Amino acid sequence: MKIDTITIIASGALLAVSLLVLYVGYLRRRHHVRRLLVMDLLRDYFRGDMPAPQLKRRTREIASQHFTSSDEFYALTVSAFQGAADSALARQAQSKQNERKLLNAMANLKQEFGLTDRYQIEAWRPGRE
């Protein structure tokens, strides 16, 4: 009788662990898909295919507010901006106009989502150590 009880407890623990591993895998996959969808939206935004309010609405449909205020979203935004800047400014001669358009798009996006420059390096100032 004692061996049956230990076997049942061990089987239950193994089942619980396997269900937990499956659930964590499901959550990771769902997060990855949402991240890819947000990356596509940001790419479309910086190409000029959609305005900032529409981007905000569609992003909030896909991801939570917690995600859109996270460092990961900020990194995705900067990455999409850099990709758009690299592709637009490298192949065209009117770089000032394109540069201004991209910088305005980035400023509108920061204002729409409330993003800040999180990675600024502050210079040394007297009295601050």
N, CA, C and O atoms as CSV, one atom per row, in Angstrom:
chain,resi,resn,atom,element,x,y,z
A,1,MET,N,N,0.815,-1.185,0.000
A,1,MET,CA,C,0.000,0.000,0.000
A,1,MET,C,C,0.868,1.263,0.000
A,1,MET,O,O,0.518,2.252,-0.643
A,2,LYS,N,N,1.980,1.236,0.705
A,2,LYS,CA,C,2.846,2.399,0.793
A,2,LYS,C,C,3.516,2.690,-0.563
A,2,LYS,O,O,3.674,3.858,-0.919
A,3,ILE,N,N,3.906,1.676,-1.312
A,3,ILE,CA,C,4.544,1.864,-2.612
A,3,ILE,C,C,3.545,2.457,-3.604
A,3,ILE,O,O,3.934,3.288,-4.424
A,4,ASP,N,N,2.294,2.065,-3.559
A,4,ASP,CA,C,1.276,2.640,-4.437
A,4,ASP,C,C,1.084,4.127,-4.166
A,4,ASP,O,O,0.917,4.905,-5.105
A,5,THR,N,N,1.105,4.528,-2.924
A,5,THR,CA,C,0.953,5.930,-2.560
A,5,THR,C,C,2.135,6.748,-3.079
A,5,THR,O,O,1.936,7.834,-3.624
A,6,ILE,N,N,3.339,6.254,-2.921
A,6,ILE,CA,C,4.531,6.960,-3.409
A,6,ILE,C,C,4.504,7.053,-4.931
A,6,ILE,O,O,4.872,8.085,-5.491
A,7,THR,N,N,4.084,6.011,-5.592
A,7,THR,CA,C,3.990,6.007,-7.058
A,7,THR,C,C,2.964,7.021,-7.529
A,7,THR,O,O,3.203,7.732,-8.504
A,8,ILE,N,N,1.852,7.097,-6.871
A,8,ILE,CA,C,0.807,8.054,-7.257
A,8,ILE,C,C,1.294,9.491,-7.041
A,8,ILE,O,O,1.065,10.361,-7.882
A,9,ILE,N,N,1.959,9.732,-5.922
A,9,ILE,CA,C,2.471,11.075,-5.646
A,9,ILE,C,C,3.545,11.459,-6.671
A,9,ILE,O,O,3.540,12.582,-7.176
A,10,ALA,N,N,4.440,10.563,-6.974
A,10,ALA,CA,C,5.487,10.836,-7.957
A,10,ALA,C,C,4.888,11.063,-9.342
A,10,ALA,O,O,5.325,11.955,-10.069
A,11,SER,N,N,3.900,10.266,-9.706
A,11,SER,CA,C,3.242,10.445,-11.009
A,11,SER,C,C,2.528,11.785,-11.073
A,11,SER,O,O,2.583,12.466,-12.097
A,12,GLY,N,N,1.862,12.168,-10.001
A,12,GLY,CA,C,1.175,13.468,-9.954
A,12,GLY,C,C,2.154,14.625,-10.060
A,12,GLY,O,O,1.884,15.603,-10.757
A,13,ALA,N,N,3.298,14.525,-9.370
A,13,ALA,CA,C,4.303,15.579,-9.438
A,13,ALA,C,C,4.885,15.667,-10.843
A,13,ALA,O,O,5.098,16.765,-11.358
A,14,LEU,N,N,5.142,14.532,-11.460
A,14,LEU,CA,C,5.665,14.518,-12.826
A,14,LEU,C,C,4.663,15.123,-13.805
A,14,LEU,O,O,5.048,15.860,-14.712
A,15,LEU,N,N,3.396,14.819,-13.627
A,15,LEU,CA,C,2.347,15.388,-14.472
A,15,LEU,C,C,2.262,16.899,-14.280
A,15,LEU,O,O,2.122,17.642,-15.252
A,16,ALA,N,N,2.344,17.355,-13.034
A,16,ALA,CA,C,2.290,18.792,-12.760
A,16,ALA,C,C,3.473,19.527,-13.390
A,16,ALA,O,O,3.304,20.606,-13.959
A,17,VAL,N,N,4.652,18.951,-13.292
A,17,VAL,CA,C,5.844,19.573,-13.878
A,17,VAL,C,C,5.730,19.616,-15.402
A,17,VAL,O,O,6.081,20.622,-16.018
A,18,SER,N,N,5.248,18.547,-16.008
A,18,SER,CA,C,5.125,18.525,-17.468
A,18,SER,C,C,4.076,19.531,-17.941
A,18,SER,O,O,4.264,20.175,-18.973
A,19,LEU,N,N,2.980,19.673,-17.207
A,19,LEU,CA,C,1.978,20.679,-17.573
A,19,LEU,C,C,2.534,22.098,-17.417
A,19,LEU,O,O,2.231,22.979,-18.221
A,20,LEU,N,N,3.328,22.306,-16.403
A,20,LEU,CA,C,3.943,23.610,-16.198
A,20,LEU,C,C,4.913,23.944,-17.324
A,20,LEU,O,O,4.941,25.081,-17.796
A,21,VAL,N,N,5.703,22.976,-17.758
A,21,VAL,CA,C,6.638,23.187,-18.868
A,21,VAL,C,C,5.874,23.500,-20.154
A,21,VAL,O,O,6.278,24.386,-20.908
A,22,LEU,N,N,4.797,22.800,-20.412
A,22,LEU,CA,C,3.990,23.075,-21.601
A,22,LEU,C,C,3.382,24.471,-21.550
A,22,LEU,O,O,3.349,25.166,-22.565
A,23,TYR,N,N,2.905,24.885,-20.395
A,23,TYR,CA,C,2.299,26.207,-20.247
A,23,TYR,C,C,3.336,27.318,-20.442
A,23,TYR,O,O,3.051,28.320,-21.098
A,24,VAL,N,N,4.512,27.150,-19.890
A,24,VAL,CA,C,5.574,28.138,-20.067
A,24,VAL,C,C,5.982,28.216,-21.542
A,24,VAL,O,O,6.228,29.308,-22.052
A,25,GLY,N,N,6.055,27.100,-22.216
A,25,GLY,CA,C,6.354,27.096,-23.650
A,25,GLY,C,C,5.281,27.819,-24.447
A,25,GLY,O,O,5.585,28.552,-25.388
A,26,TYR,N,N,4.028,27.611,-24.070
A,26,TYR,CA,C,2.921,28.301,-24.735
A,26,TYR,C,C,3.023,29.812,-24.533
A,26,TYR,O,O,2.835,30.576,-25.479
A,27,LEU,N,N,3.319,30.246,-23.310
A,27,LEU,CA,C,3.458,31.679,-23.037
A,27,LEU,C,C,4.617,32.302,-23.808
A,27,LEU,O,O,4.501,33.416,-24.318
A,28,ARG,N,N,5.735,31.580,-23.892
A,28,ARG,CA,C,6.885,32.092,-24.642
A,28,ARG,C,C,6.558,32.230,-26.126
A,28,ARG,O,O,6.928,33.218,-26.760
A,29,ARG,N,N,5.872,31.248,-26.669
A,29,ARG,CA,C,5.503,31.287,-28.084
A,29,ARG,C,C,4.543,32.446,-28.352
A,29,ARG,O,O,4.682,33.155,-29.349
A,30,ARG,N,N,3.577,32.631,-27.468
A,30,ARG,CA,C,2.614,33.714,-27.627
A,30,ARG,C,C,3.306,35.074,-27.560
A,30,ARG,O,O,2.972,35.981,-28.323
A,31,HIS,N,N,4.257,35.217,-26.661
A,31,HIS,CA,C,5.017,36.462,-26.552
A,31,HIS,C,C,5.845,36.696,-27.820
A,31,HIS,O,O,5.932,37.825,-28.304
A,32,HIS,N,N,6.440,35.657,-28.345
A,32,HIS,CA,C,7.247,35.777,-29.559
A,32,HIS,C,C,6.381,36.226,-30.745
A,32,HIS,O,O,6.795,37.082,-31.527
A,33,VAL,N,N,5.194,35.654,-30.876
A,33,VAL,CA,C,4.299,36.026,-31.977
A,33,VAL,C,C,3.858,37.478,-31.831
A,33,VAL,O,O,3.822,38.217,-32.815
A,34,ARG,N,N,3.525,37.889,-30.618
A,34,ARG,CA,C,3.126,39.283,-30.400
A,34,ARG,C,C,4.275,40.229,-30.722
A,34,ARG,O,O,4.066,41.295,-31.300
A,35,ARG,N,N,5.465,39.845,-30.355
A,35,ARG,CA,C,6.629,40.683,-30.636
A,35,ARG,C,C,6.833,40.829,-32.151
A,35,ARG,O,O,7.133,41.924,-32.627
A,36,LEU,N,N,6.676,39.750,-32.900
A,36,LEU,CA,C,6.813,39.824,-34.359
A,36,LEU,C,C,5.736,40.712,-34.979
A,36,LEU,O,O,6.017,41.476,-35.903
A,37,LEU,N,N,4.508,40.614,-34.476
A,37,LEU,CA,C,3.430,41.449,-34.988
A,37,LEU,C,C,3.692,42.929,-34.707
A,37,LEU,O,O,3.445,43.775,-35.567
A,38,VAL,N,N,4.189,43.246,-33.519
A,38,VAL,CA,C,4.509,44.633,-33.184
A,38,VAL,C,C,5.665,45.130,-34.051
A,38,VAL,O,O,5.658,46.282,-34.484
A,39,MET,N,N,6.642,44.286,-34.304
A,39,MET,CA,C,7.752,44.678,-35.175
A,39,MET,C,C,7.250,45.011,-36.581
A,39,MET,O,O,7.704,45.983,-37.185
A,40,ASP,N,N,6.325,44.218,-37.101
A,40,ASP,CA,C,5.755,44.497,-38.418
A,40,ASP,C,C,4.997,45.826,-38.427
A,40,ASP,O,O,5.098,46.597,-39.380
A,41,LEU,N,N,4.241,46.086,-37.362
A,41,LEU,CA,C,3.524,47.352,-37.275
A,41,LEU,C,C,4.480,48.538,-37.236
A,41,LEU,O,O,4.246,49.550,-37.898
A,42,LEU,N,N,5.545,48.417,-36.470
A,42,LEU,CA,C,6.523,49.506,-36.390
A,42,LEU,C,C,7.218,49.722,-37.724
A,42,LEU,O,O,7.480,50.861,-38.112
A,43,ARG,N,N,7.516,48.644,-38.422
A,43,ARG,CA,C,8.132,48.759,-39.745
A,43,ARG,C,C,7.200,49.497,-40.704
A,43,ARG,O,O,7.635,50.365,-41.461
A,44,ASP,N,N,5.899,49.142,-40.664
A,44,ASP,CA,C,4.922,49.822,-41.519
A,44,ASP,C,C,4.799,51.297,-41.146
A,44,ASP,O,O,4.664,52.154,-42.019
A,45,TYR,N,N,4.846,51.586,-39.858
A,45,TYR,CA,C,4.736,52.973,-39.404
A,45,TYR,C,C,5.900,53.816,-39.917
A,45,TYR,O,O,5.693,54.920,-40.421
A,46,PHE,N,N,7.096,53.313,-39.795
A,46,PHE,CA,C,8.248,54.096,-40.231
A,46,PHE,C,C,8.373,54.164,-41.750
A,46,PHE,O,O,9.097,55.015,-42.267
A,47,ARG,N,N,7.695,53.302,-42.461
A,47,ARG,CA,C,7.626,53.415,-43.919
A,47,ARG,C,C,6.634,54.493,-44.333
A,47,ARG,O,O,6.633,54.940,-45.480
A,48,GLY,N,N,5.781,54.913,-43.381
A,48,GLY,CA,C,4.777,55.937,-43.669
A,48,GLY,C,C,3.435,55.355,-44.057
A,48,GLY,O,O,2.588,56.072,-44.588
A,49,ASP,N,N,3.219,54.074,-43.807
A,49,ASP,CA,C,1.976,53.426,-44.202
A,49,ASP,C,C,0.825,53.656,-43.233
A,49,ASP,O,O,-0.327,53.424,-43.597
A,50,MET,N,N,1.098,54.104,-42.009
A,50,MET,CA,C,0.018,54.330,-41.045
A,50,MET,C,C,0.389,55.463,-40.096
A,50,MET,O,O,1.566,55.662,-39.797
A,51,PRO,N,N,-0.617,56.211,-39.618
A,51,PRO,CA,C,-0.344,57.292,-38.671
A,51,PRO,C,C,-0.135,56.755,-37.252
A,51,PRO,O,O,-0.455,55.603,-36.957
A,52,ALA,N,N,0.406,57.605,-36.384
A,52,ALA,CA,C,0.725,57.193,-35.010
A,52,ALA,C,C,-0.498,56.760,-34.202
A,52,ALA,O,O,-0.408,55.766,-33.482
A,53,PRO,N,N,-1.646,57.459,-34.282
A,53,PRO,CA,C,-2.799,56.987,-33.496
A,53,PRO,C,C,-3.282,55.593,-33.904
A,53,PRO,O,O,-3.692,54.799,-33.058
A,54,GLN,N,N,-3.229,55.308,-35.196
A,54,GLN,CA,C,-3.624,53.979,-35.656
A,54,GLN,C,C,-2.621,52.930,-35.174
A,54,GLN,O,O,-3.011,51.825,-34.796
A,55,LEU,N,N,-1.341,53.272,-35.186
A,55,LEU,CA,C,-0.324,52.358,-34.670
A,55,LEU,C,C,-0.563,52.068,-33.193
A,55,LEU,O,O,-0.461,50.922,-32.755
A,56,LYS,N,N,-0.880,53.101,-32.434
A,56,LYS,CA,C,-1.139,52.914,-31.006
A,56,LYS,C,C,-2.339,52.005,-30.780
A,56,LYS,O,O,-2.288,51.110,-29.936
A,57,ARG,N,N,-3.414,52.226,-31.525
A,57,ARG,CA,C,-4.618,51.408,-31.373
A,57,ARG,C,C,-4.335,49.947,-31.721
A,57,ARG,O,O,-4.722,49.040,-30.985
A,58,ARG,N,N,-3.659,49.730,-32.846
A,58,ARG,CA,C,-3.390,48.354,-33.267
A,58,ARG,C,C,-2.396,47.658,-32.343
A,58,ARG,O,O,-2.503,46.456,-32.099
A,59,THR,N,N,-1.423,48.420,-31.827
A,59,THR,CA,C,-0.463,47.838,-30.899
A,59,THR,C,C,-1.144,47.449,-29.598
A,59,THR,O,O,-0.844,46.396,-29.034
A,60,ARG,N,N,-2.050,48.275,-29.118
A,60,ARG,CA,C,-2.772,47.955,-27.882
A,60,ARG,C,C,-3.704,46.763,-28.065
A,60,ARG,O,O,-3.997,46.056,-27.100
A,61,GLU,N,N,-4.177,46.529,-29.296
A,61,GLU,CA,C,-4.973,45.336,-29.570
A,61,GLU,C,C,-4.119,44.079,-29.480
A,61,GLU,O,O,-4.597,43.025,-29.061
A,62,ILE,N,N,-2.868,44.190,-29.868
A,62,ILE,CA,C,-1.977,43.038,-29.893
A,62,ILE,C,C,-1.324,42.805,-28.534
A,62,ILE,O,O,-1.311,41.683,-28.029
A,63,ALA,N,N,-0.792,43.856,-27.953
A,63,ALA,CA,C,0.012,43.713,-26.734
A,63,ALA,C,C,-0.606,44.534,-25.598
A,63,ALA,O,O,-1.426,45.423,-25.826
A,64,SER,N,N,-0.197,44.216,-24.394
A,64,SER,CA,C,-0.728,44.894,-23.219
A,64,SER,C,C,-0.028,46.228,-22.997
A,64,SER,O,O,0.991,46.525,-23.621
A,65,GLN,N,N,-0.589,47.018,-22.105
A,65,GLN,CA,C,0.027,48.299,-21.740
A,65,GLN,C,C,1.368,48.060,-21.062
A,65,GLN,O,O,2.300,48.853,-21.202
A,66,HIS,N,N,1.453,46.975,-20.337
A,66,HIS,CA,C,2.713,46.643,-19.657
A,66,HIS,C,C,3.834,46.452,-20.689
A,66,HIS,O,O,4.963,46.893,-20.472
A,67,PHE,N,N,3.520,45.796,-21.805
A,67,PHE,CA,C,4.519,45.583,-22.850
A,67,PHE,C,C,4.897,46.890,-23.528
A,67,PHE,O,O,6.074,47.129,-23.799
A,68,THR,N,N,3.904,47.748,-23.806
A,68,THR,CA,C,4.201,48.989,-24.527
A,68,THR,C,C,4.934,50.011,-23.673
A,68,THR,O,O,5.443,51.002,-24.197
A,69,SER,N,N,4.997,49.787,-22.374
A,69,SER,CA,C,5.780,50.691,-21.531
A,69,SER,C,C,7.078,50.039,-21.066
A,69,SER,O,O,7.759,50.559,-20.182
A,70,SER,N,N,7.413,48.913,-21.657
A,70,SER,CA,C,8.604,48.179,-21.231
A,70,SER,C,C,9.831,48.583,-22.038
A,70,SER,O,O,9.735,49.245,-23.071
A,71,ASP,N,N,10.980,48.166,-21.536
A,71,ASP,CA,C,12.236,48.413,-22.245
A,71,ASP,C,C,12.287,47.643,-23.560
A,71,ASP,O,O,12.911,48.093,-24.521
A,72,GLU,N,N,11.643,46.502,-23.604
A,72,GLU,CA,C,11.637,45.698,-24.829
A,72,GLU,C,C,10.929,46.433,-25.963
A,72,GLU,O,O,11.404,46.419,-27.099
A,73,PHE,N,N,9.802,47.073,-25.669
A,73,PHE,CA,C,9.090,47.836,-26.692
A,73,PHE,C,C,9.926,49.024,-27.152
A,73,PHE,O,O,9.969,49.338,-28.341
A,74,TYR,N,N,10.586,49.679,-26.209
A,74,TYR,CA,C,11.451,50.804,-26.573
A,74,TYR,C,C,12.575,50.332,-27.491
A,74,TYR,O,O,12.909,51.003,-28.467
A,75,ALA,N,N,13.151,49.185,-27.179
A,75,ALA,CA,C,14.222,48.642,-28.016
A,75,ALA,C,C,13.700,48.283,-29.410
A,75,ALA,O,O,14.391,48.511,-30.403
A,76,LEU,N,N,12.498,47.729,-29.494
A,76,LEU,CA,C,11.899,47.419,-30.797
A,76,LEU,C,C,11.666,48.698,-31.600
A,76,LEU,O,O,11.890,48.732,-32.810
A,77,THR,N,N,11.215,49.747,-30.916
A,77,THR,CA,C,10.959,51.022,-31.580
A,77,THR,C,C,12.244,51.616,-32.136
A,77,THR,O,O,12.284,52.060,-33.283
A,78,VAL,N,N,13.275,51.623,-31.336
A,78,VAL,CA,C,14.556,52.173,-31.784
A,78,VAL,C,C,15.131,51.331,-32.910
A,78,VAL,O,O,15.711,51.867,-33.855
A,79,SER,N,N,14.975,50.026,-32.816
A,79,SER,CA,C,15.471,49.140,-33.864
A,79,SER,C,C,14.739,49.383,-35.189
A,79,SER,O,O,15.363,49.428,-36.249
A,80,ALA,N,N,13.422,49.537,-35.121
A,80,ALA,CA,C,12.651,49.807,-36.339
A,80,ALA,C,C,13.022,51.165,-36.924
A,80,ALA,O,O,13.120,51.319,-38.141
A,81,PHE,N,N,13.226,52.143,-36.055
A,81,PHE,CA,C,13.642,53.469,-36.519
A,81,PHE,C,C,15.000,53.398,-37.198
A,81,PHE,O,O,15.197,53.985,-38.262
A,82,GLN,N,N,15.930,52.685,-36.591
A,82,GLN,CA,C,17.268,52.576,-37.163
A,82,GLN,C,C,17.237,51.854,-38.499
A,82,GLN,O,O,17.936,52.248,-39.433
A,83,GLY,N,N,16.432,50.798,-38.600
A,83,GLY,CA,C,16.304,50.099,-39.875
A,83,GLY,C,C,15.720,50.978,-40.956
A,83,GLY,O,O,16.168,50.946,-42.102
A,84,ALA,N,N,14.709,51.772,-40.592
A,84,ALA,CA,C,14.101,52.681,-41.568
A,84,ALA,C,C,15.088,53.767,-41.973
A,84,ALA,O,O,15.157,54.145,-43.142
A,85,ALA,N,N,15.842,54.262,-41.014
A,85,ALA,CA,C,16.825,55.307,-41.321
A,85,ALA,C,C,17.926,54.762,-42.228
A,85,ALA,O,O,18.336,55.423,-43.183
A,86,ASP,N,N,18.393,53.578,-41.932
A,86,ASP,CA,C,19.446,52.984,-42.754
A,86,ASP,C,C,18.975,52.768,-44.187
A,86,ASP,O,O,19.702,53.072,-45.132
A,87,SER,N,N,17.769,52.246,-44.352
A,87,SER,CA,C,17.304,51.950,-45.708
A,87,SER,C,C,16.908,53.215,-46.466
A,87,SER,O,O,17.126,53.294,-47.675
A,88,ALA,N,N,16.335,54.198,-45.788
A,88,ALA,CA,C,15.878,55.403,-46.484
A,88,ALA,C,C,17.020,56.352,-46.799
A,88,ALA,O,O,17.060,56.944,-47.878
A,89,LEU,N,N,17.934,56.499,-45.878
A,89,LEU,CA,C,18.979,57.488,-46.070
A,89,LEU,C,C,20.134,56.979,-46.920
A,89,LEU,O,O,20.881,57.782,-47.478
A,90,ALA,N,N,20.295,55.689,-47.029
A,90,ALA,CA,C,21.420,55.140,-47.786
A,90,ALA,C,C,21.202,55.212,-49.290
A,90,ALA,O,O,22.164,55.315,-50.051
A,91,ARG,N,N,19.954,55.158,-49.723
A,91,ARG,CA,C,19.721,55.056,-51.160
A,91,ARG,C,C,19.194,56.327,-51.807
A,91,ARG,O,O,18.961,56.336,-53.016
A,92,GLN,N,N,18.997,57.399,-51.050
A,92,GLN,CA,C,18.427,58.598,-51.641
A,92,GLN,C,C,19.317,59.807,-51.399
A,92,GLN,O,O,20.005,59.903,-50.383
A,93,ALA,N,N,19.289,60.725,-52.353
A,93,ALA,CA,C,20.126,61.910,-52.269
A,93,ALA,C,C,19.506,62.988,-51.379
A,93,ALA,O,O,20.239,63.787,-50.796
A,94,GLN,N,N,18.201,63.033,-51.259
A,94,GLN,CA,C,17.525,64.039,-50.446
A,94,GLN,C,C,17.470,63.584,-48.989
A,94,GLN,O,O,16.397,63.377,-48.424
A,95,SER,N,N,18.630,63.438,-48.410
A,95,SER,CA,C,18.684,62.834,-47.083
A,95,SER,C,C,18.160,63.765,-45.997
A,95,SER,O,O,17.626,63.280,-44.999
A,96,LYS,N,N,18.289,65.072,-46.146
A,96,LYS,CA,C,17.810,65.997,-45.110
A,96,LYS,C,C,16.292,65.904,-44.948
A,96,LYS,O,O,15.781,65.875,-43.828
A,97,GLN,N,N,15.585,65.859,-46.061
A,97,GLN,CA,C,14.125,65.774,-45.999
A,97,GLN,C,C,13.686,64.423,-45.425
A,97,GLN,O,O,12.779,64.362,-44.595
A,98,ASN,N,N,14.323,63.357,-45.867
A,98,ASN,CA,C,13.982,62.034,-45.337
A,98,ASN,C,C,14.350,61.916,-43.859
A,98,ASN,O,O,13.618,61.317,-43.072
A,99,GLU,N,N,15.484,62.491,-43.498
A,99,GLU,CA,C,15.916,62.465,-42.106
A,99,GLU,C,C,14.921,63.216,-41.219
A,99,GLU,O,O,14.581,62.746,-40.133
A,100,ARG,N,N,14.465,64.354,-41.668
A,100,ARG,CA,C,13.484,65.135,-40.908
A,100,ARG,C,C,12.165,64.370,-40.774
A,100,ARG,O,O,11.540,64.382,-39.713
A,101,LYS,N,N,11.748,63.706,-41.851
A,101,LYS,CA,C,10.507,62.939,-41.813
A,101,LYS,C,C,10.606,61.778,-40.818
A,101,LYS,O,O,9.673,61.532,-40.052
A,102,LEU,N,N,11.733,61.072,-40.832
A,102,LEU,CA,C,11.916,59.958,-39.897
A,102,LEU,C,C,12.019,60.437,-38.441
A,102,LEU,O,O,11.465,59.814,-37.534
A,103,LEU,N,N,12.721,61.533,-38.234
A,103,LEU,CA,C,12.834,62.059,-36.874
A,103,LEU,C,C,11.491,62.552,-36.347
A,103,LEU,O,O,11.190,62.393,-35.164
A,104,ASN,N,N,10.685,63.148,-37.219
A,104,ASN,CA,C,9.334,63.552,-36.807
A,104,ASN,C,C,8.474,62.338,-36.481
A,104,ASN,O,O,7.690,62.366,-35.532
A,105,ALA,N,N,8.618,61.273,-37.267
A,105,ALA,CA,C,7.865,60.051,-36.997
A,105,ALA,C,C,8.267,59.456,-35.658
A,105,ALA,O,O,7.413,58.990,-34.903
A,106,MET,N,N,9.563,59.468,-35.356
A,106,MET,CA,C,10.027,58.947,-34.067
A,106,MET,C,C,9.522,59.814,-32.918
A,106,MET,O,O,9.121,59.289,-31.878
A,107,ALA,N,N,9.536,61.134,-33.094
A,107,ALA,CA,C,9.038,62.031,-32.049
A,107,ALA,C,C,7.543,61.828,-31.818
A,107,ALA,O,O,7.088,61.822,-30.674
A,108,ASN,N,N,6.774,61.661,-32.901
A,108,ASN,CA,C,5.336,61.395,-32.755
A,108,ASN,C,C,5.086,60.079,-32.038
A,108,ASN,O,O,4.177,59.975,-31.215
A,109,LEU,N,N,5.885,59.087,-32.350
A,109,LEU,CA,C,5.730,57.778,-31.704
A,109,LEU,C,C,6.056,57.868,-30.217
A,109,LEU,O,O,5.347,57.295,-29.390
A,110,LYS,N,N,7.110,58.575,-29.879
A,110,LYS,CA,C,7.462,58.755,-28.466
A,110,LYS,C,C,6.358,59.478,-27.716
A,110,LYS,O,O,6.037,59.127,-26.581
A,111,GLN,N,N,5.778,60.488,-28.348
A,111,GLN,CA,C,4.711,61.235,-27.703
A,111,GLN,C,C,3.453,60.380,-27.566
A,111,GLN,O,O,2.783,60.432,-26.534
A,112,GLU,N,N,3.131,59.606,-28.575
A,112,GLU,CA,C,1.914,58.791,-28.565
A,112,GLU,C,C,1.968,57.716,-27.494
A,112,GLU,O,O,0.972,57.471,-26.812
A,113,PHE,N,N,3.123,57.066,-27.335
A,113,PHE,CA,C,3.247,55.983,-26.373
A,113,PHE,C,C,3.848,56.424,-25.034
A,113,PHE,O,O,3.911,55.633,-24.093
A,114,GLY,N,N,4.284,57.665,-24.949
A,114,GLY,CA,C,4.887,58.138,-23.712
A,114,GLY,C,C,6.264,57.553,-23.463
A,114,GLY,O,O,6.656,57.340,-22.316
A,115,LEU,N,N,6.995,57.295,-24.533
A,115,LEU,CA,C,8.338,56.738,-24.396
A,115,LEU,C,C,9.324,57.846,-24.056
A,115,LEU,O,O,9.183,58.980,-24.514
A,116,THR,N,N,10.295,57.516,-23.271
A,116,THR,CA,C,11.339,58.469,-22.934
A,116,THR,C,C,12.675,57.935,-23.429
A,116,THR,O,O,12.797,56.764,-23.787
A,117,ASP,N,N,13.658,58.795,-23.445
A,117,ASP,CA,C,15.005,58.355,-23.810
A,117,ASP,C,C,15.612,57.683,-22.594
A,117,ASP,O,O,16.210,58.345,-21.746
A,118,ARG,N,N,15.464,56.398,-22.509
A,118,ARG,CA,C,15.853,55.665,-21.310
A,118,ARG,C,C,17.332,55.393,-21.224
A,118,ARG,O,O,17.848,55.110,-20.142
A,119,TYR,N,N,18.012,55.471,-22.321
A,119,TYR,CA,C,19.411,55.081,-22.327
A,119,TYR,C,C,20.349,56.270,-22.486
A,119,TYR,O,O,21.459,56.119,-22.996
A,120,GLN,N,N,19.920,57.434,-22.062
A,120,GLN,CA,C,20.783,58.593,-22.152
A,120,GLN,C,C,21.909,58.475,-21.128
A,120,GLN,O,O,21.708,58.000,-20.010
A,121,ILE,N,N,23.069,58.909,-21.528
A,121,ILE,CA,C,24.212,58.914,-20.621
A,121,ILE,C,C,24.369,60.335,-20.110
A,121,ILE,O,O,24.555,61.269,-20.890
A,122,GLU,N,N,24.294,60.486,-18.826
A,122,GLU,CA,C,24.424,61.811,-18.258
A,122,GLU,C,C,25.896,62.136,-18.056
A,122,GLU,O,O,26.678,61.300,-17.603
A,123,ALA,N,N,26.250,63.346,-18.395
A,123,ALA,CA,C,27.636,63.780,-18.256
A,123,ALA,C,C,27.941,64.078,-16.796
A,123,ALA,O,O,27.045,64.291,-15.978
A,124,TRP,N,N,29.207,64.085,-16.503
A,124,TRP,CA,C,29.628,64.395,-15.142
A,124,TRP,C,C,29.398,65.874,-14.889
A,124,TRP,O,O,29.703,66.719,-15.731
A,125,ARG,N,N,28.857,66.175,-13.719
A,125,ARG,CA,C,28.656,67.560,-13.310
A,125,ARG,C,C,29.299,67.772,-11.959
A,125,ARG,O,O,29.323,66.856,-11.136
A,126,PRO,N,N,29.819,68.957,-11.712
A,126,PRO,CA,C,30.426,69.224,-10.386
A,126,PRO,C,C,29.361,69.065,-9.300
A,126,PRO,O,O,28.216,69.483,-9.473
A,127,GLY,N,N,29.747,68.468,-8.198
A,127,GLY,CA,C,28.837,68.272,-7.067
A,127,GLY,C,C,28.043,67.001,-7.159
A,127,GLY,O,O,27.302,66.667,-6.235
A,128,ARG,N,N,28.177,66.285,-8.250
A,128,ARG,CA,C,27.445,65.036,-8.425
A,128,ARG,C,C,28.459,63.903,-8.540
A,128,ARG,O,O,29.262,63.865,-9.473
A,129,GLU,N,N,28.411,62.999,-7.600
A,129,GLU,CA,C,29.411,61.938,-7.619
A,129,GLU,C,C,28.807,60.595,-7.535
A,129,GLU,O,O,29.523,59.594,-7.540
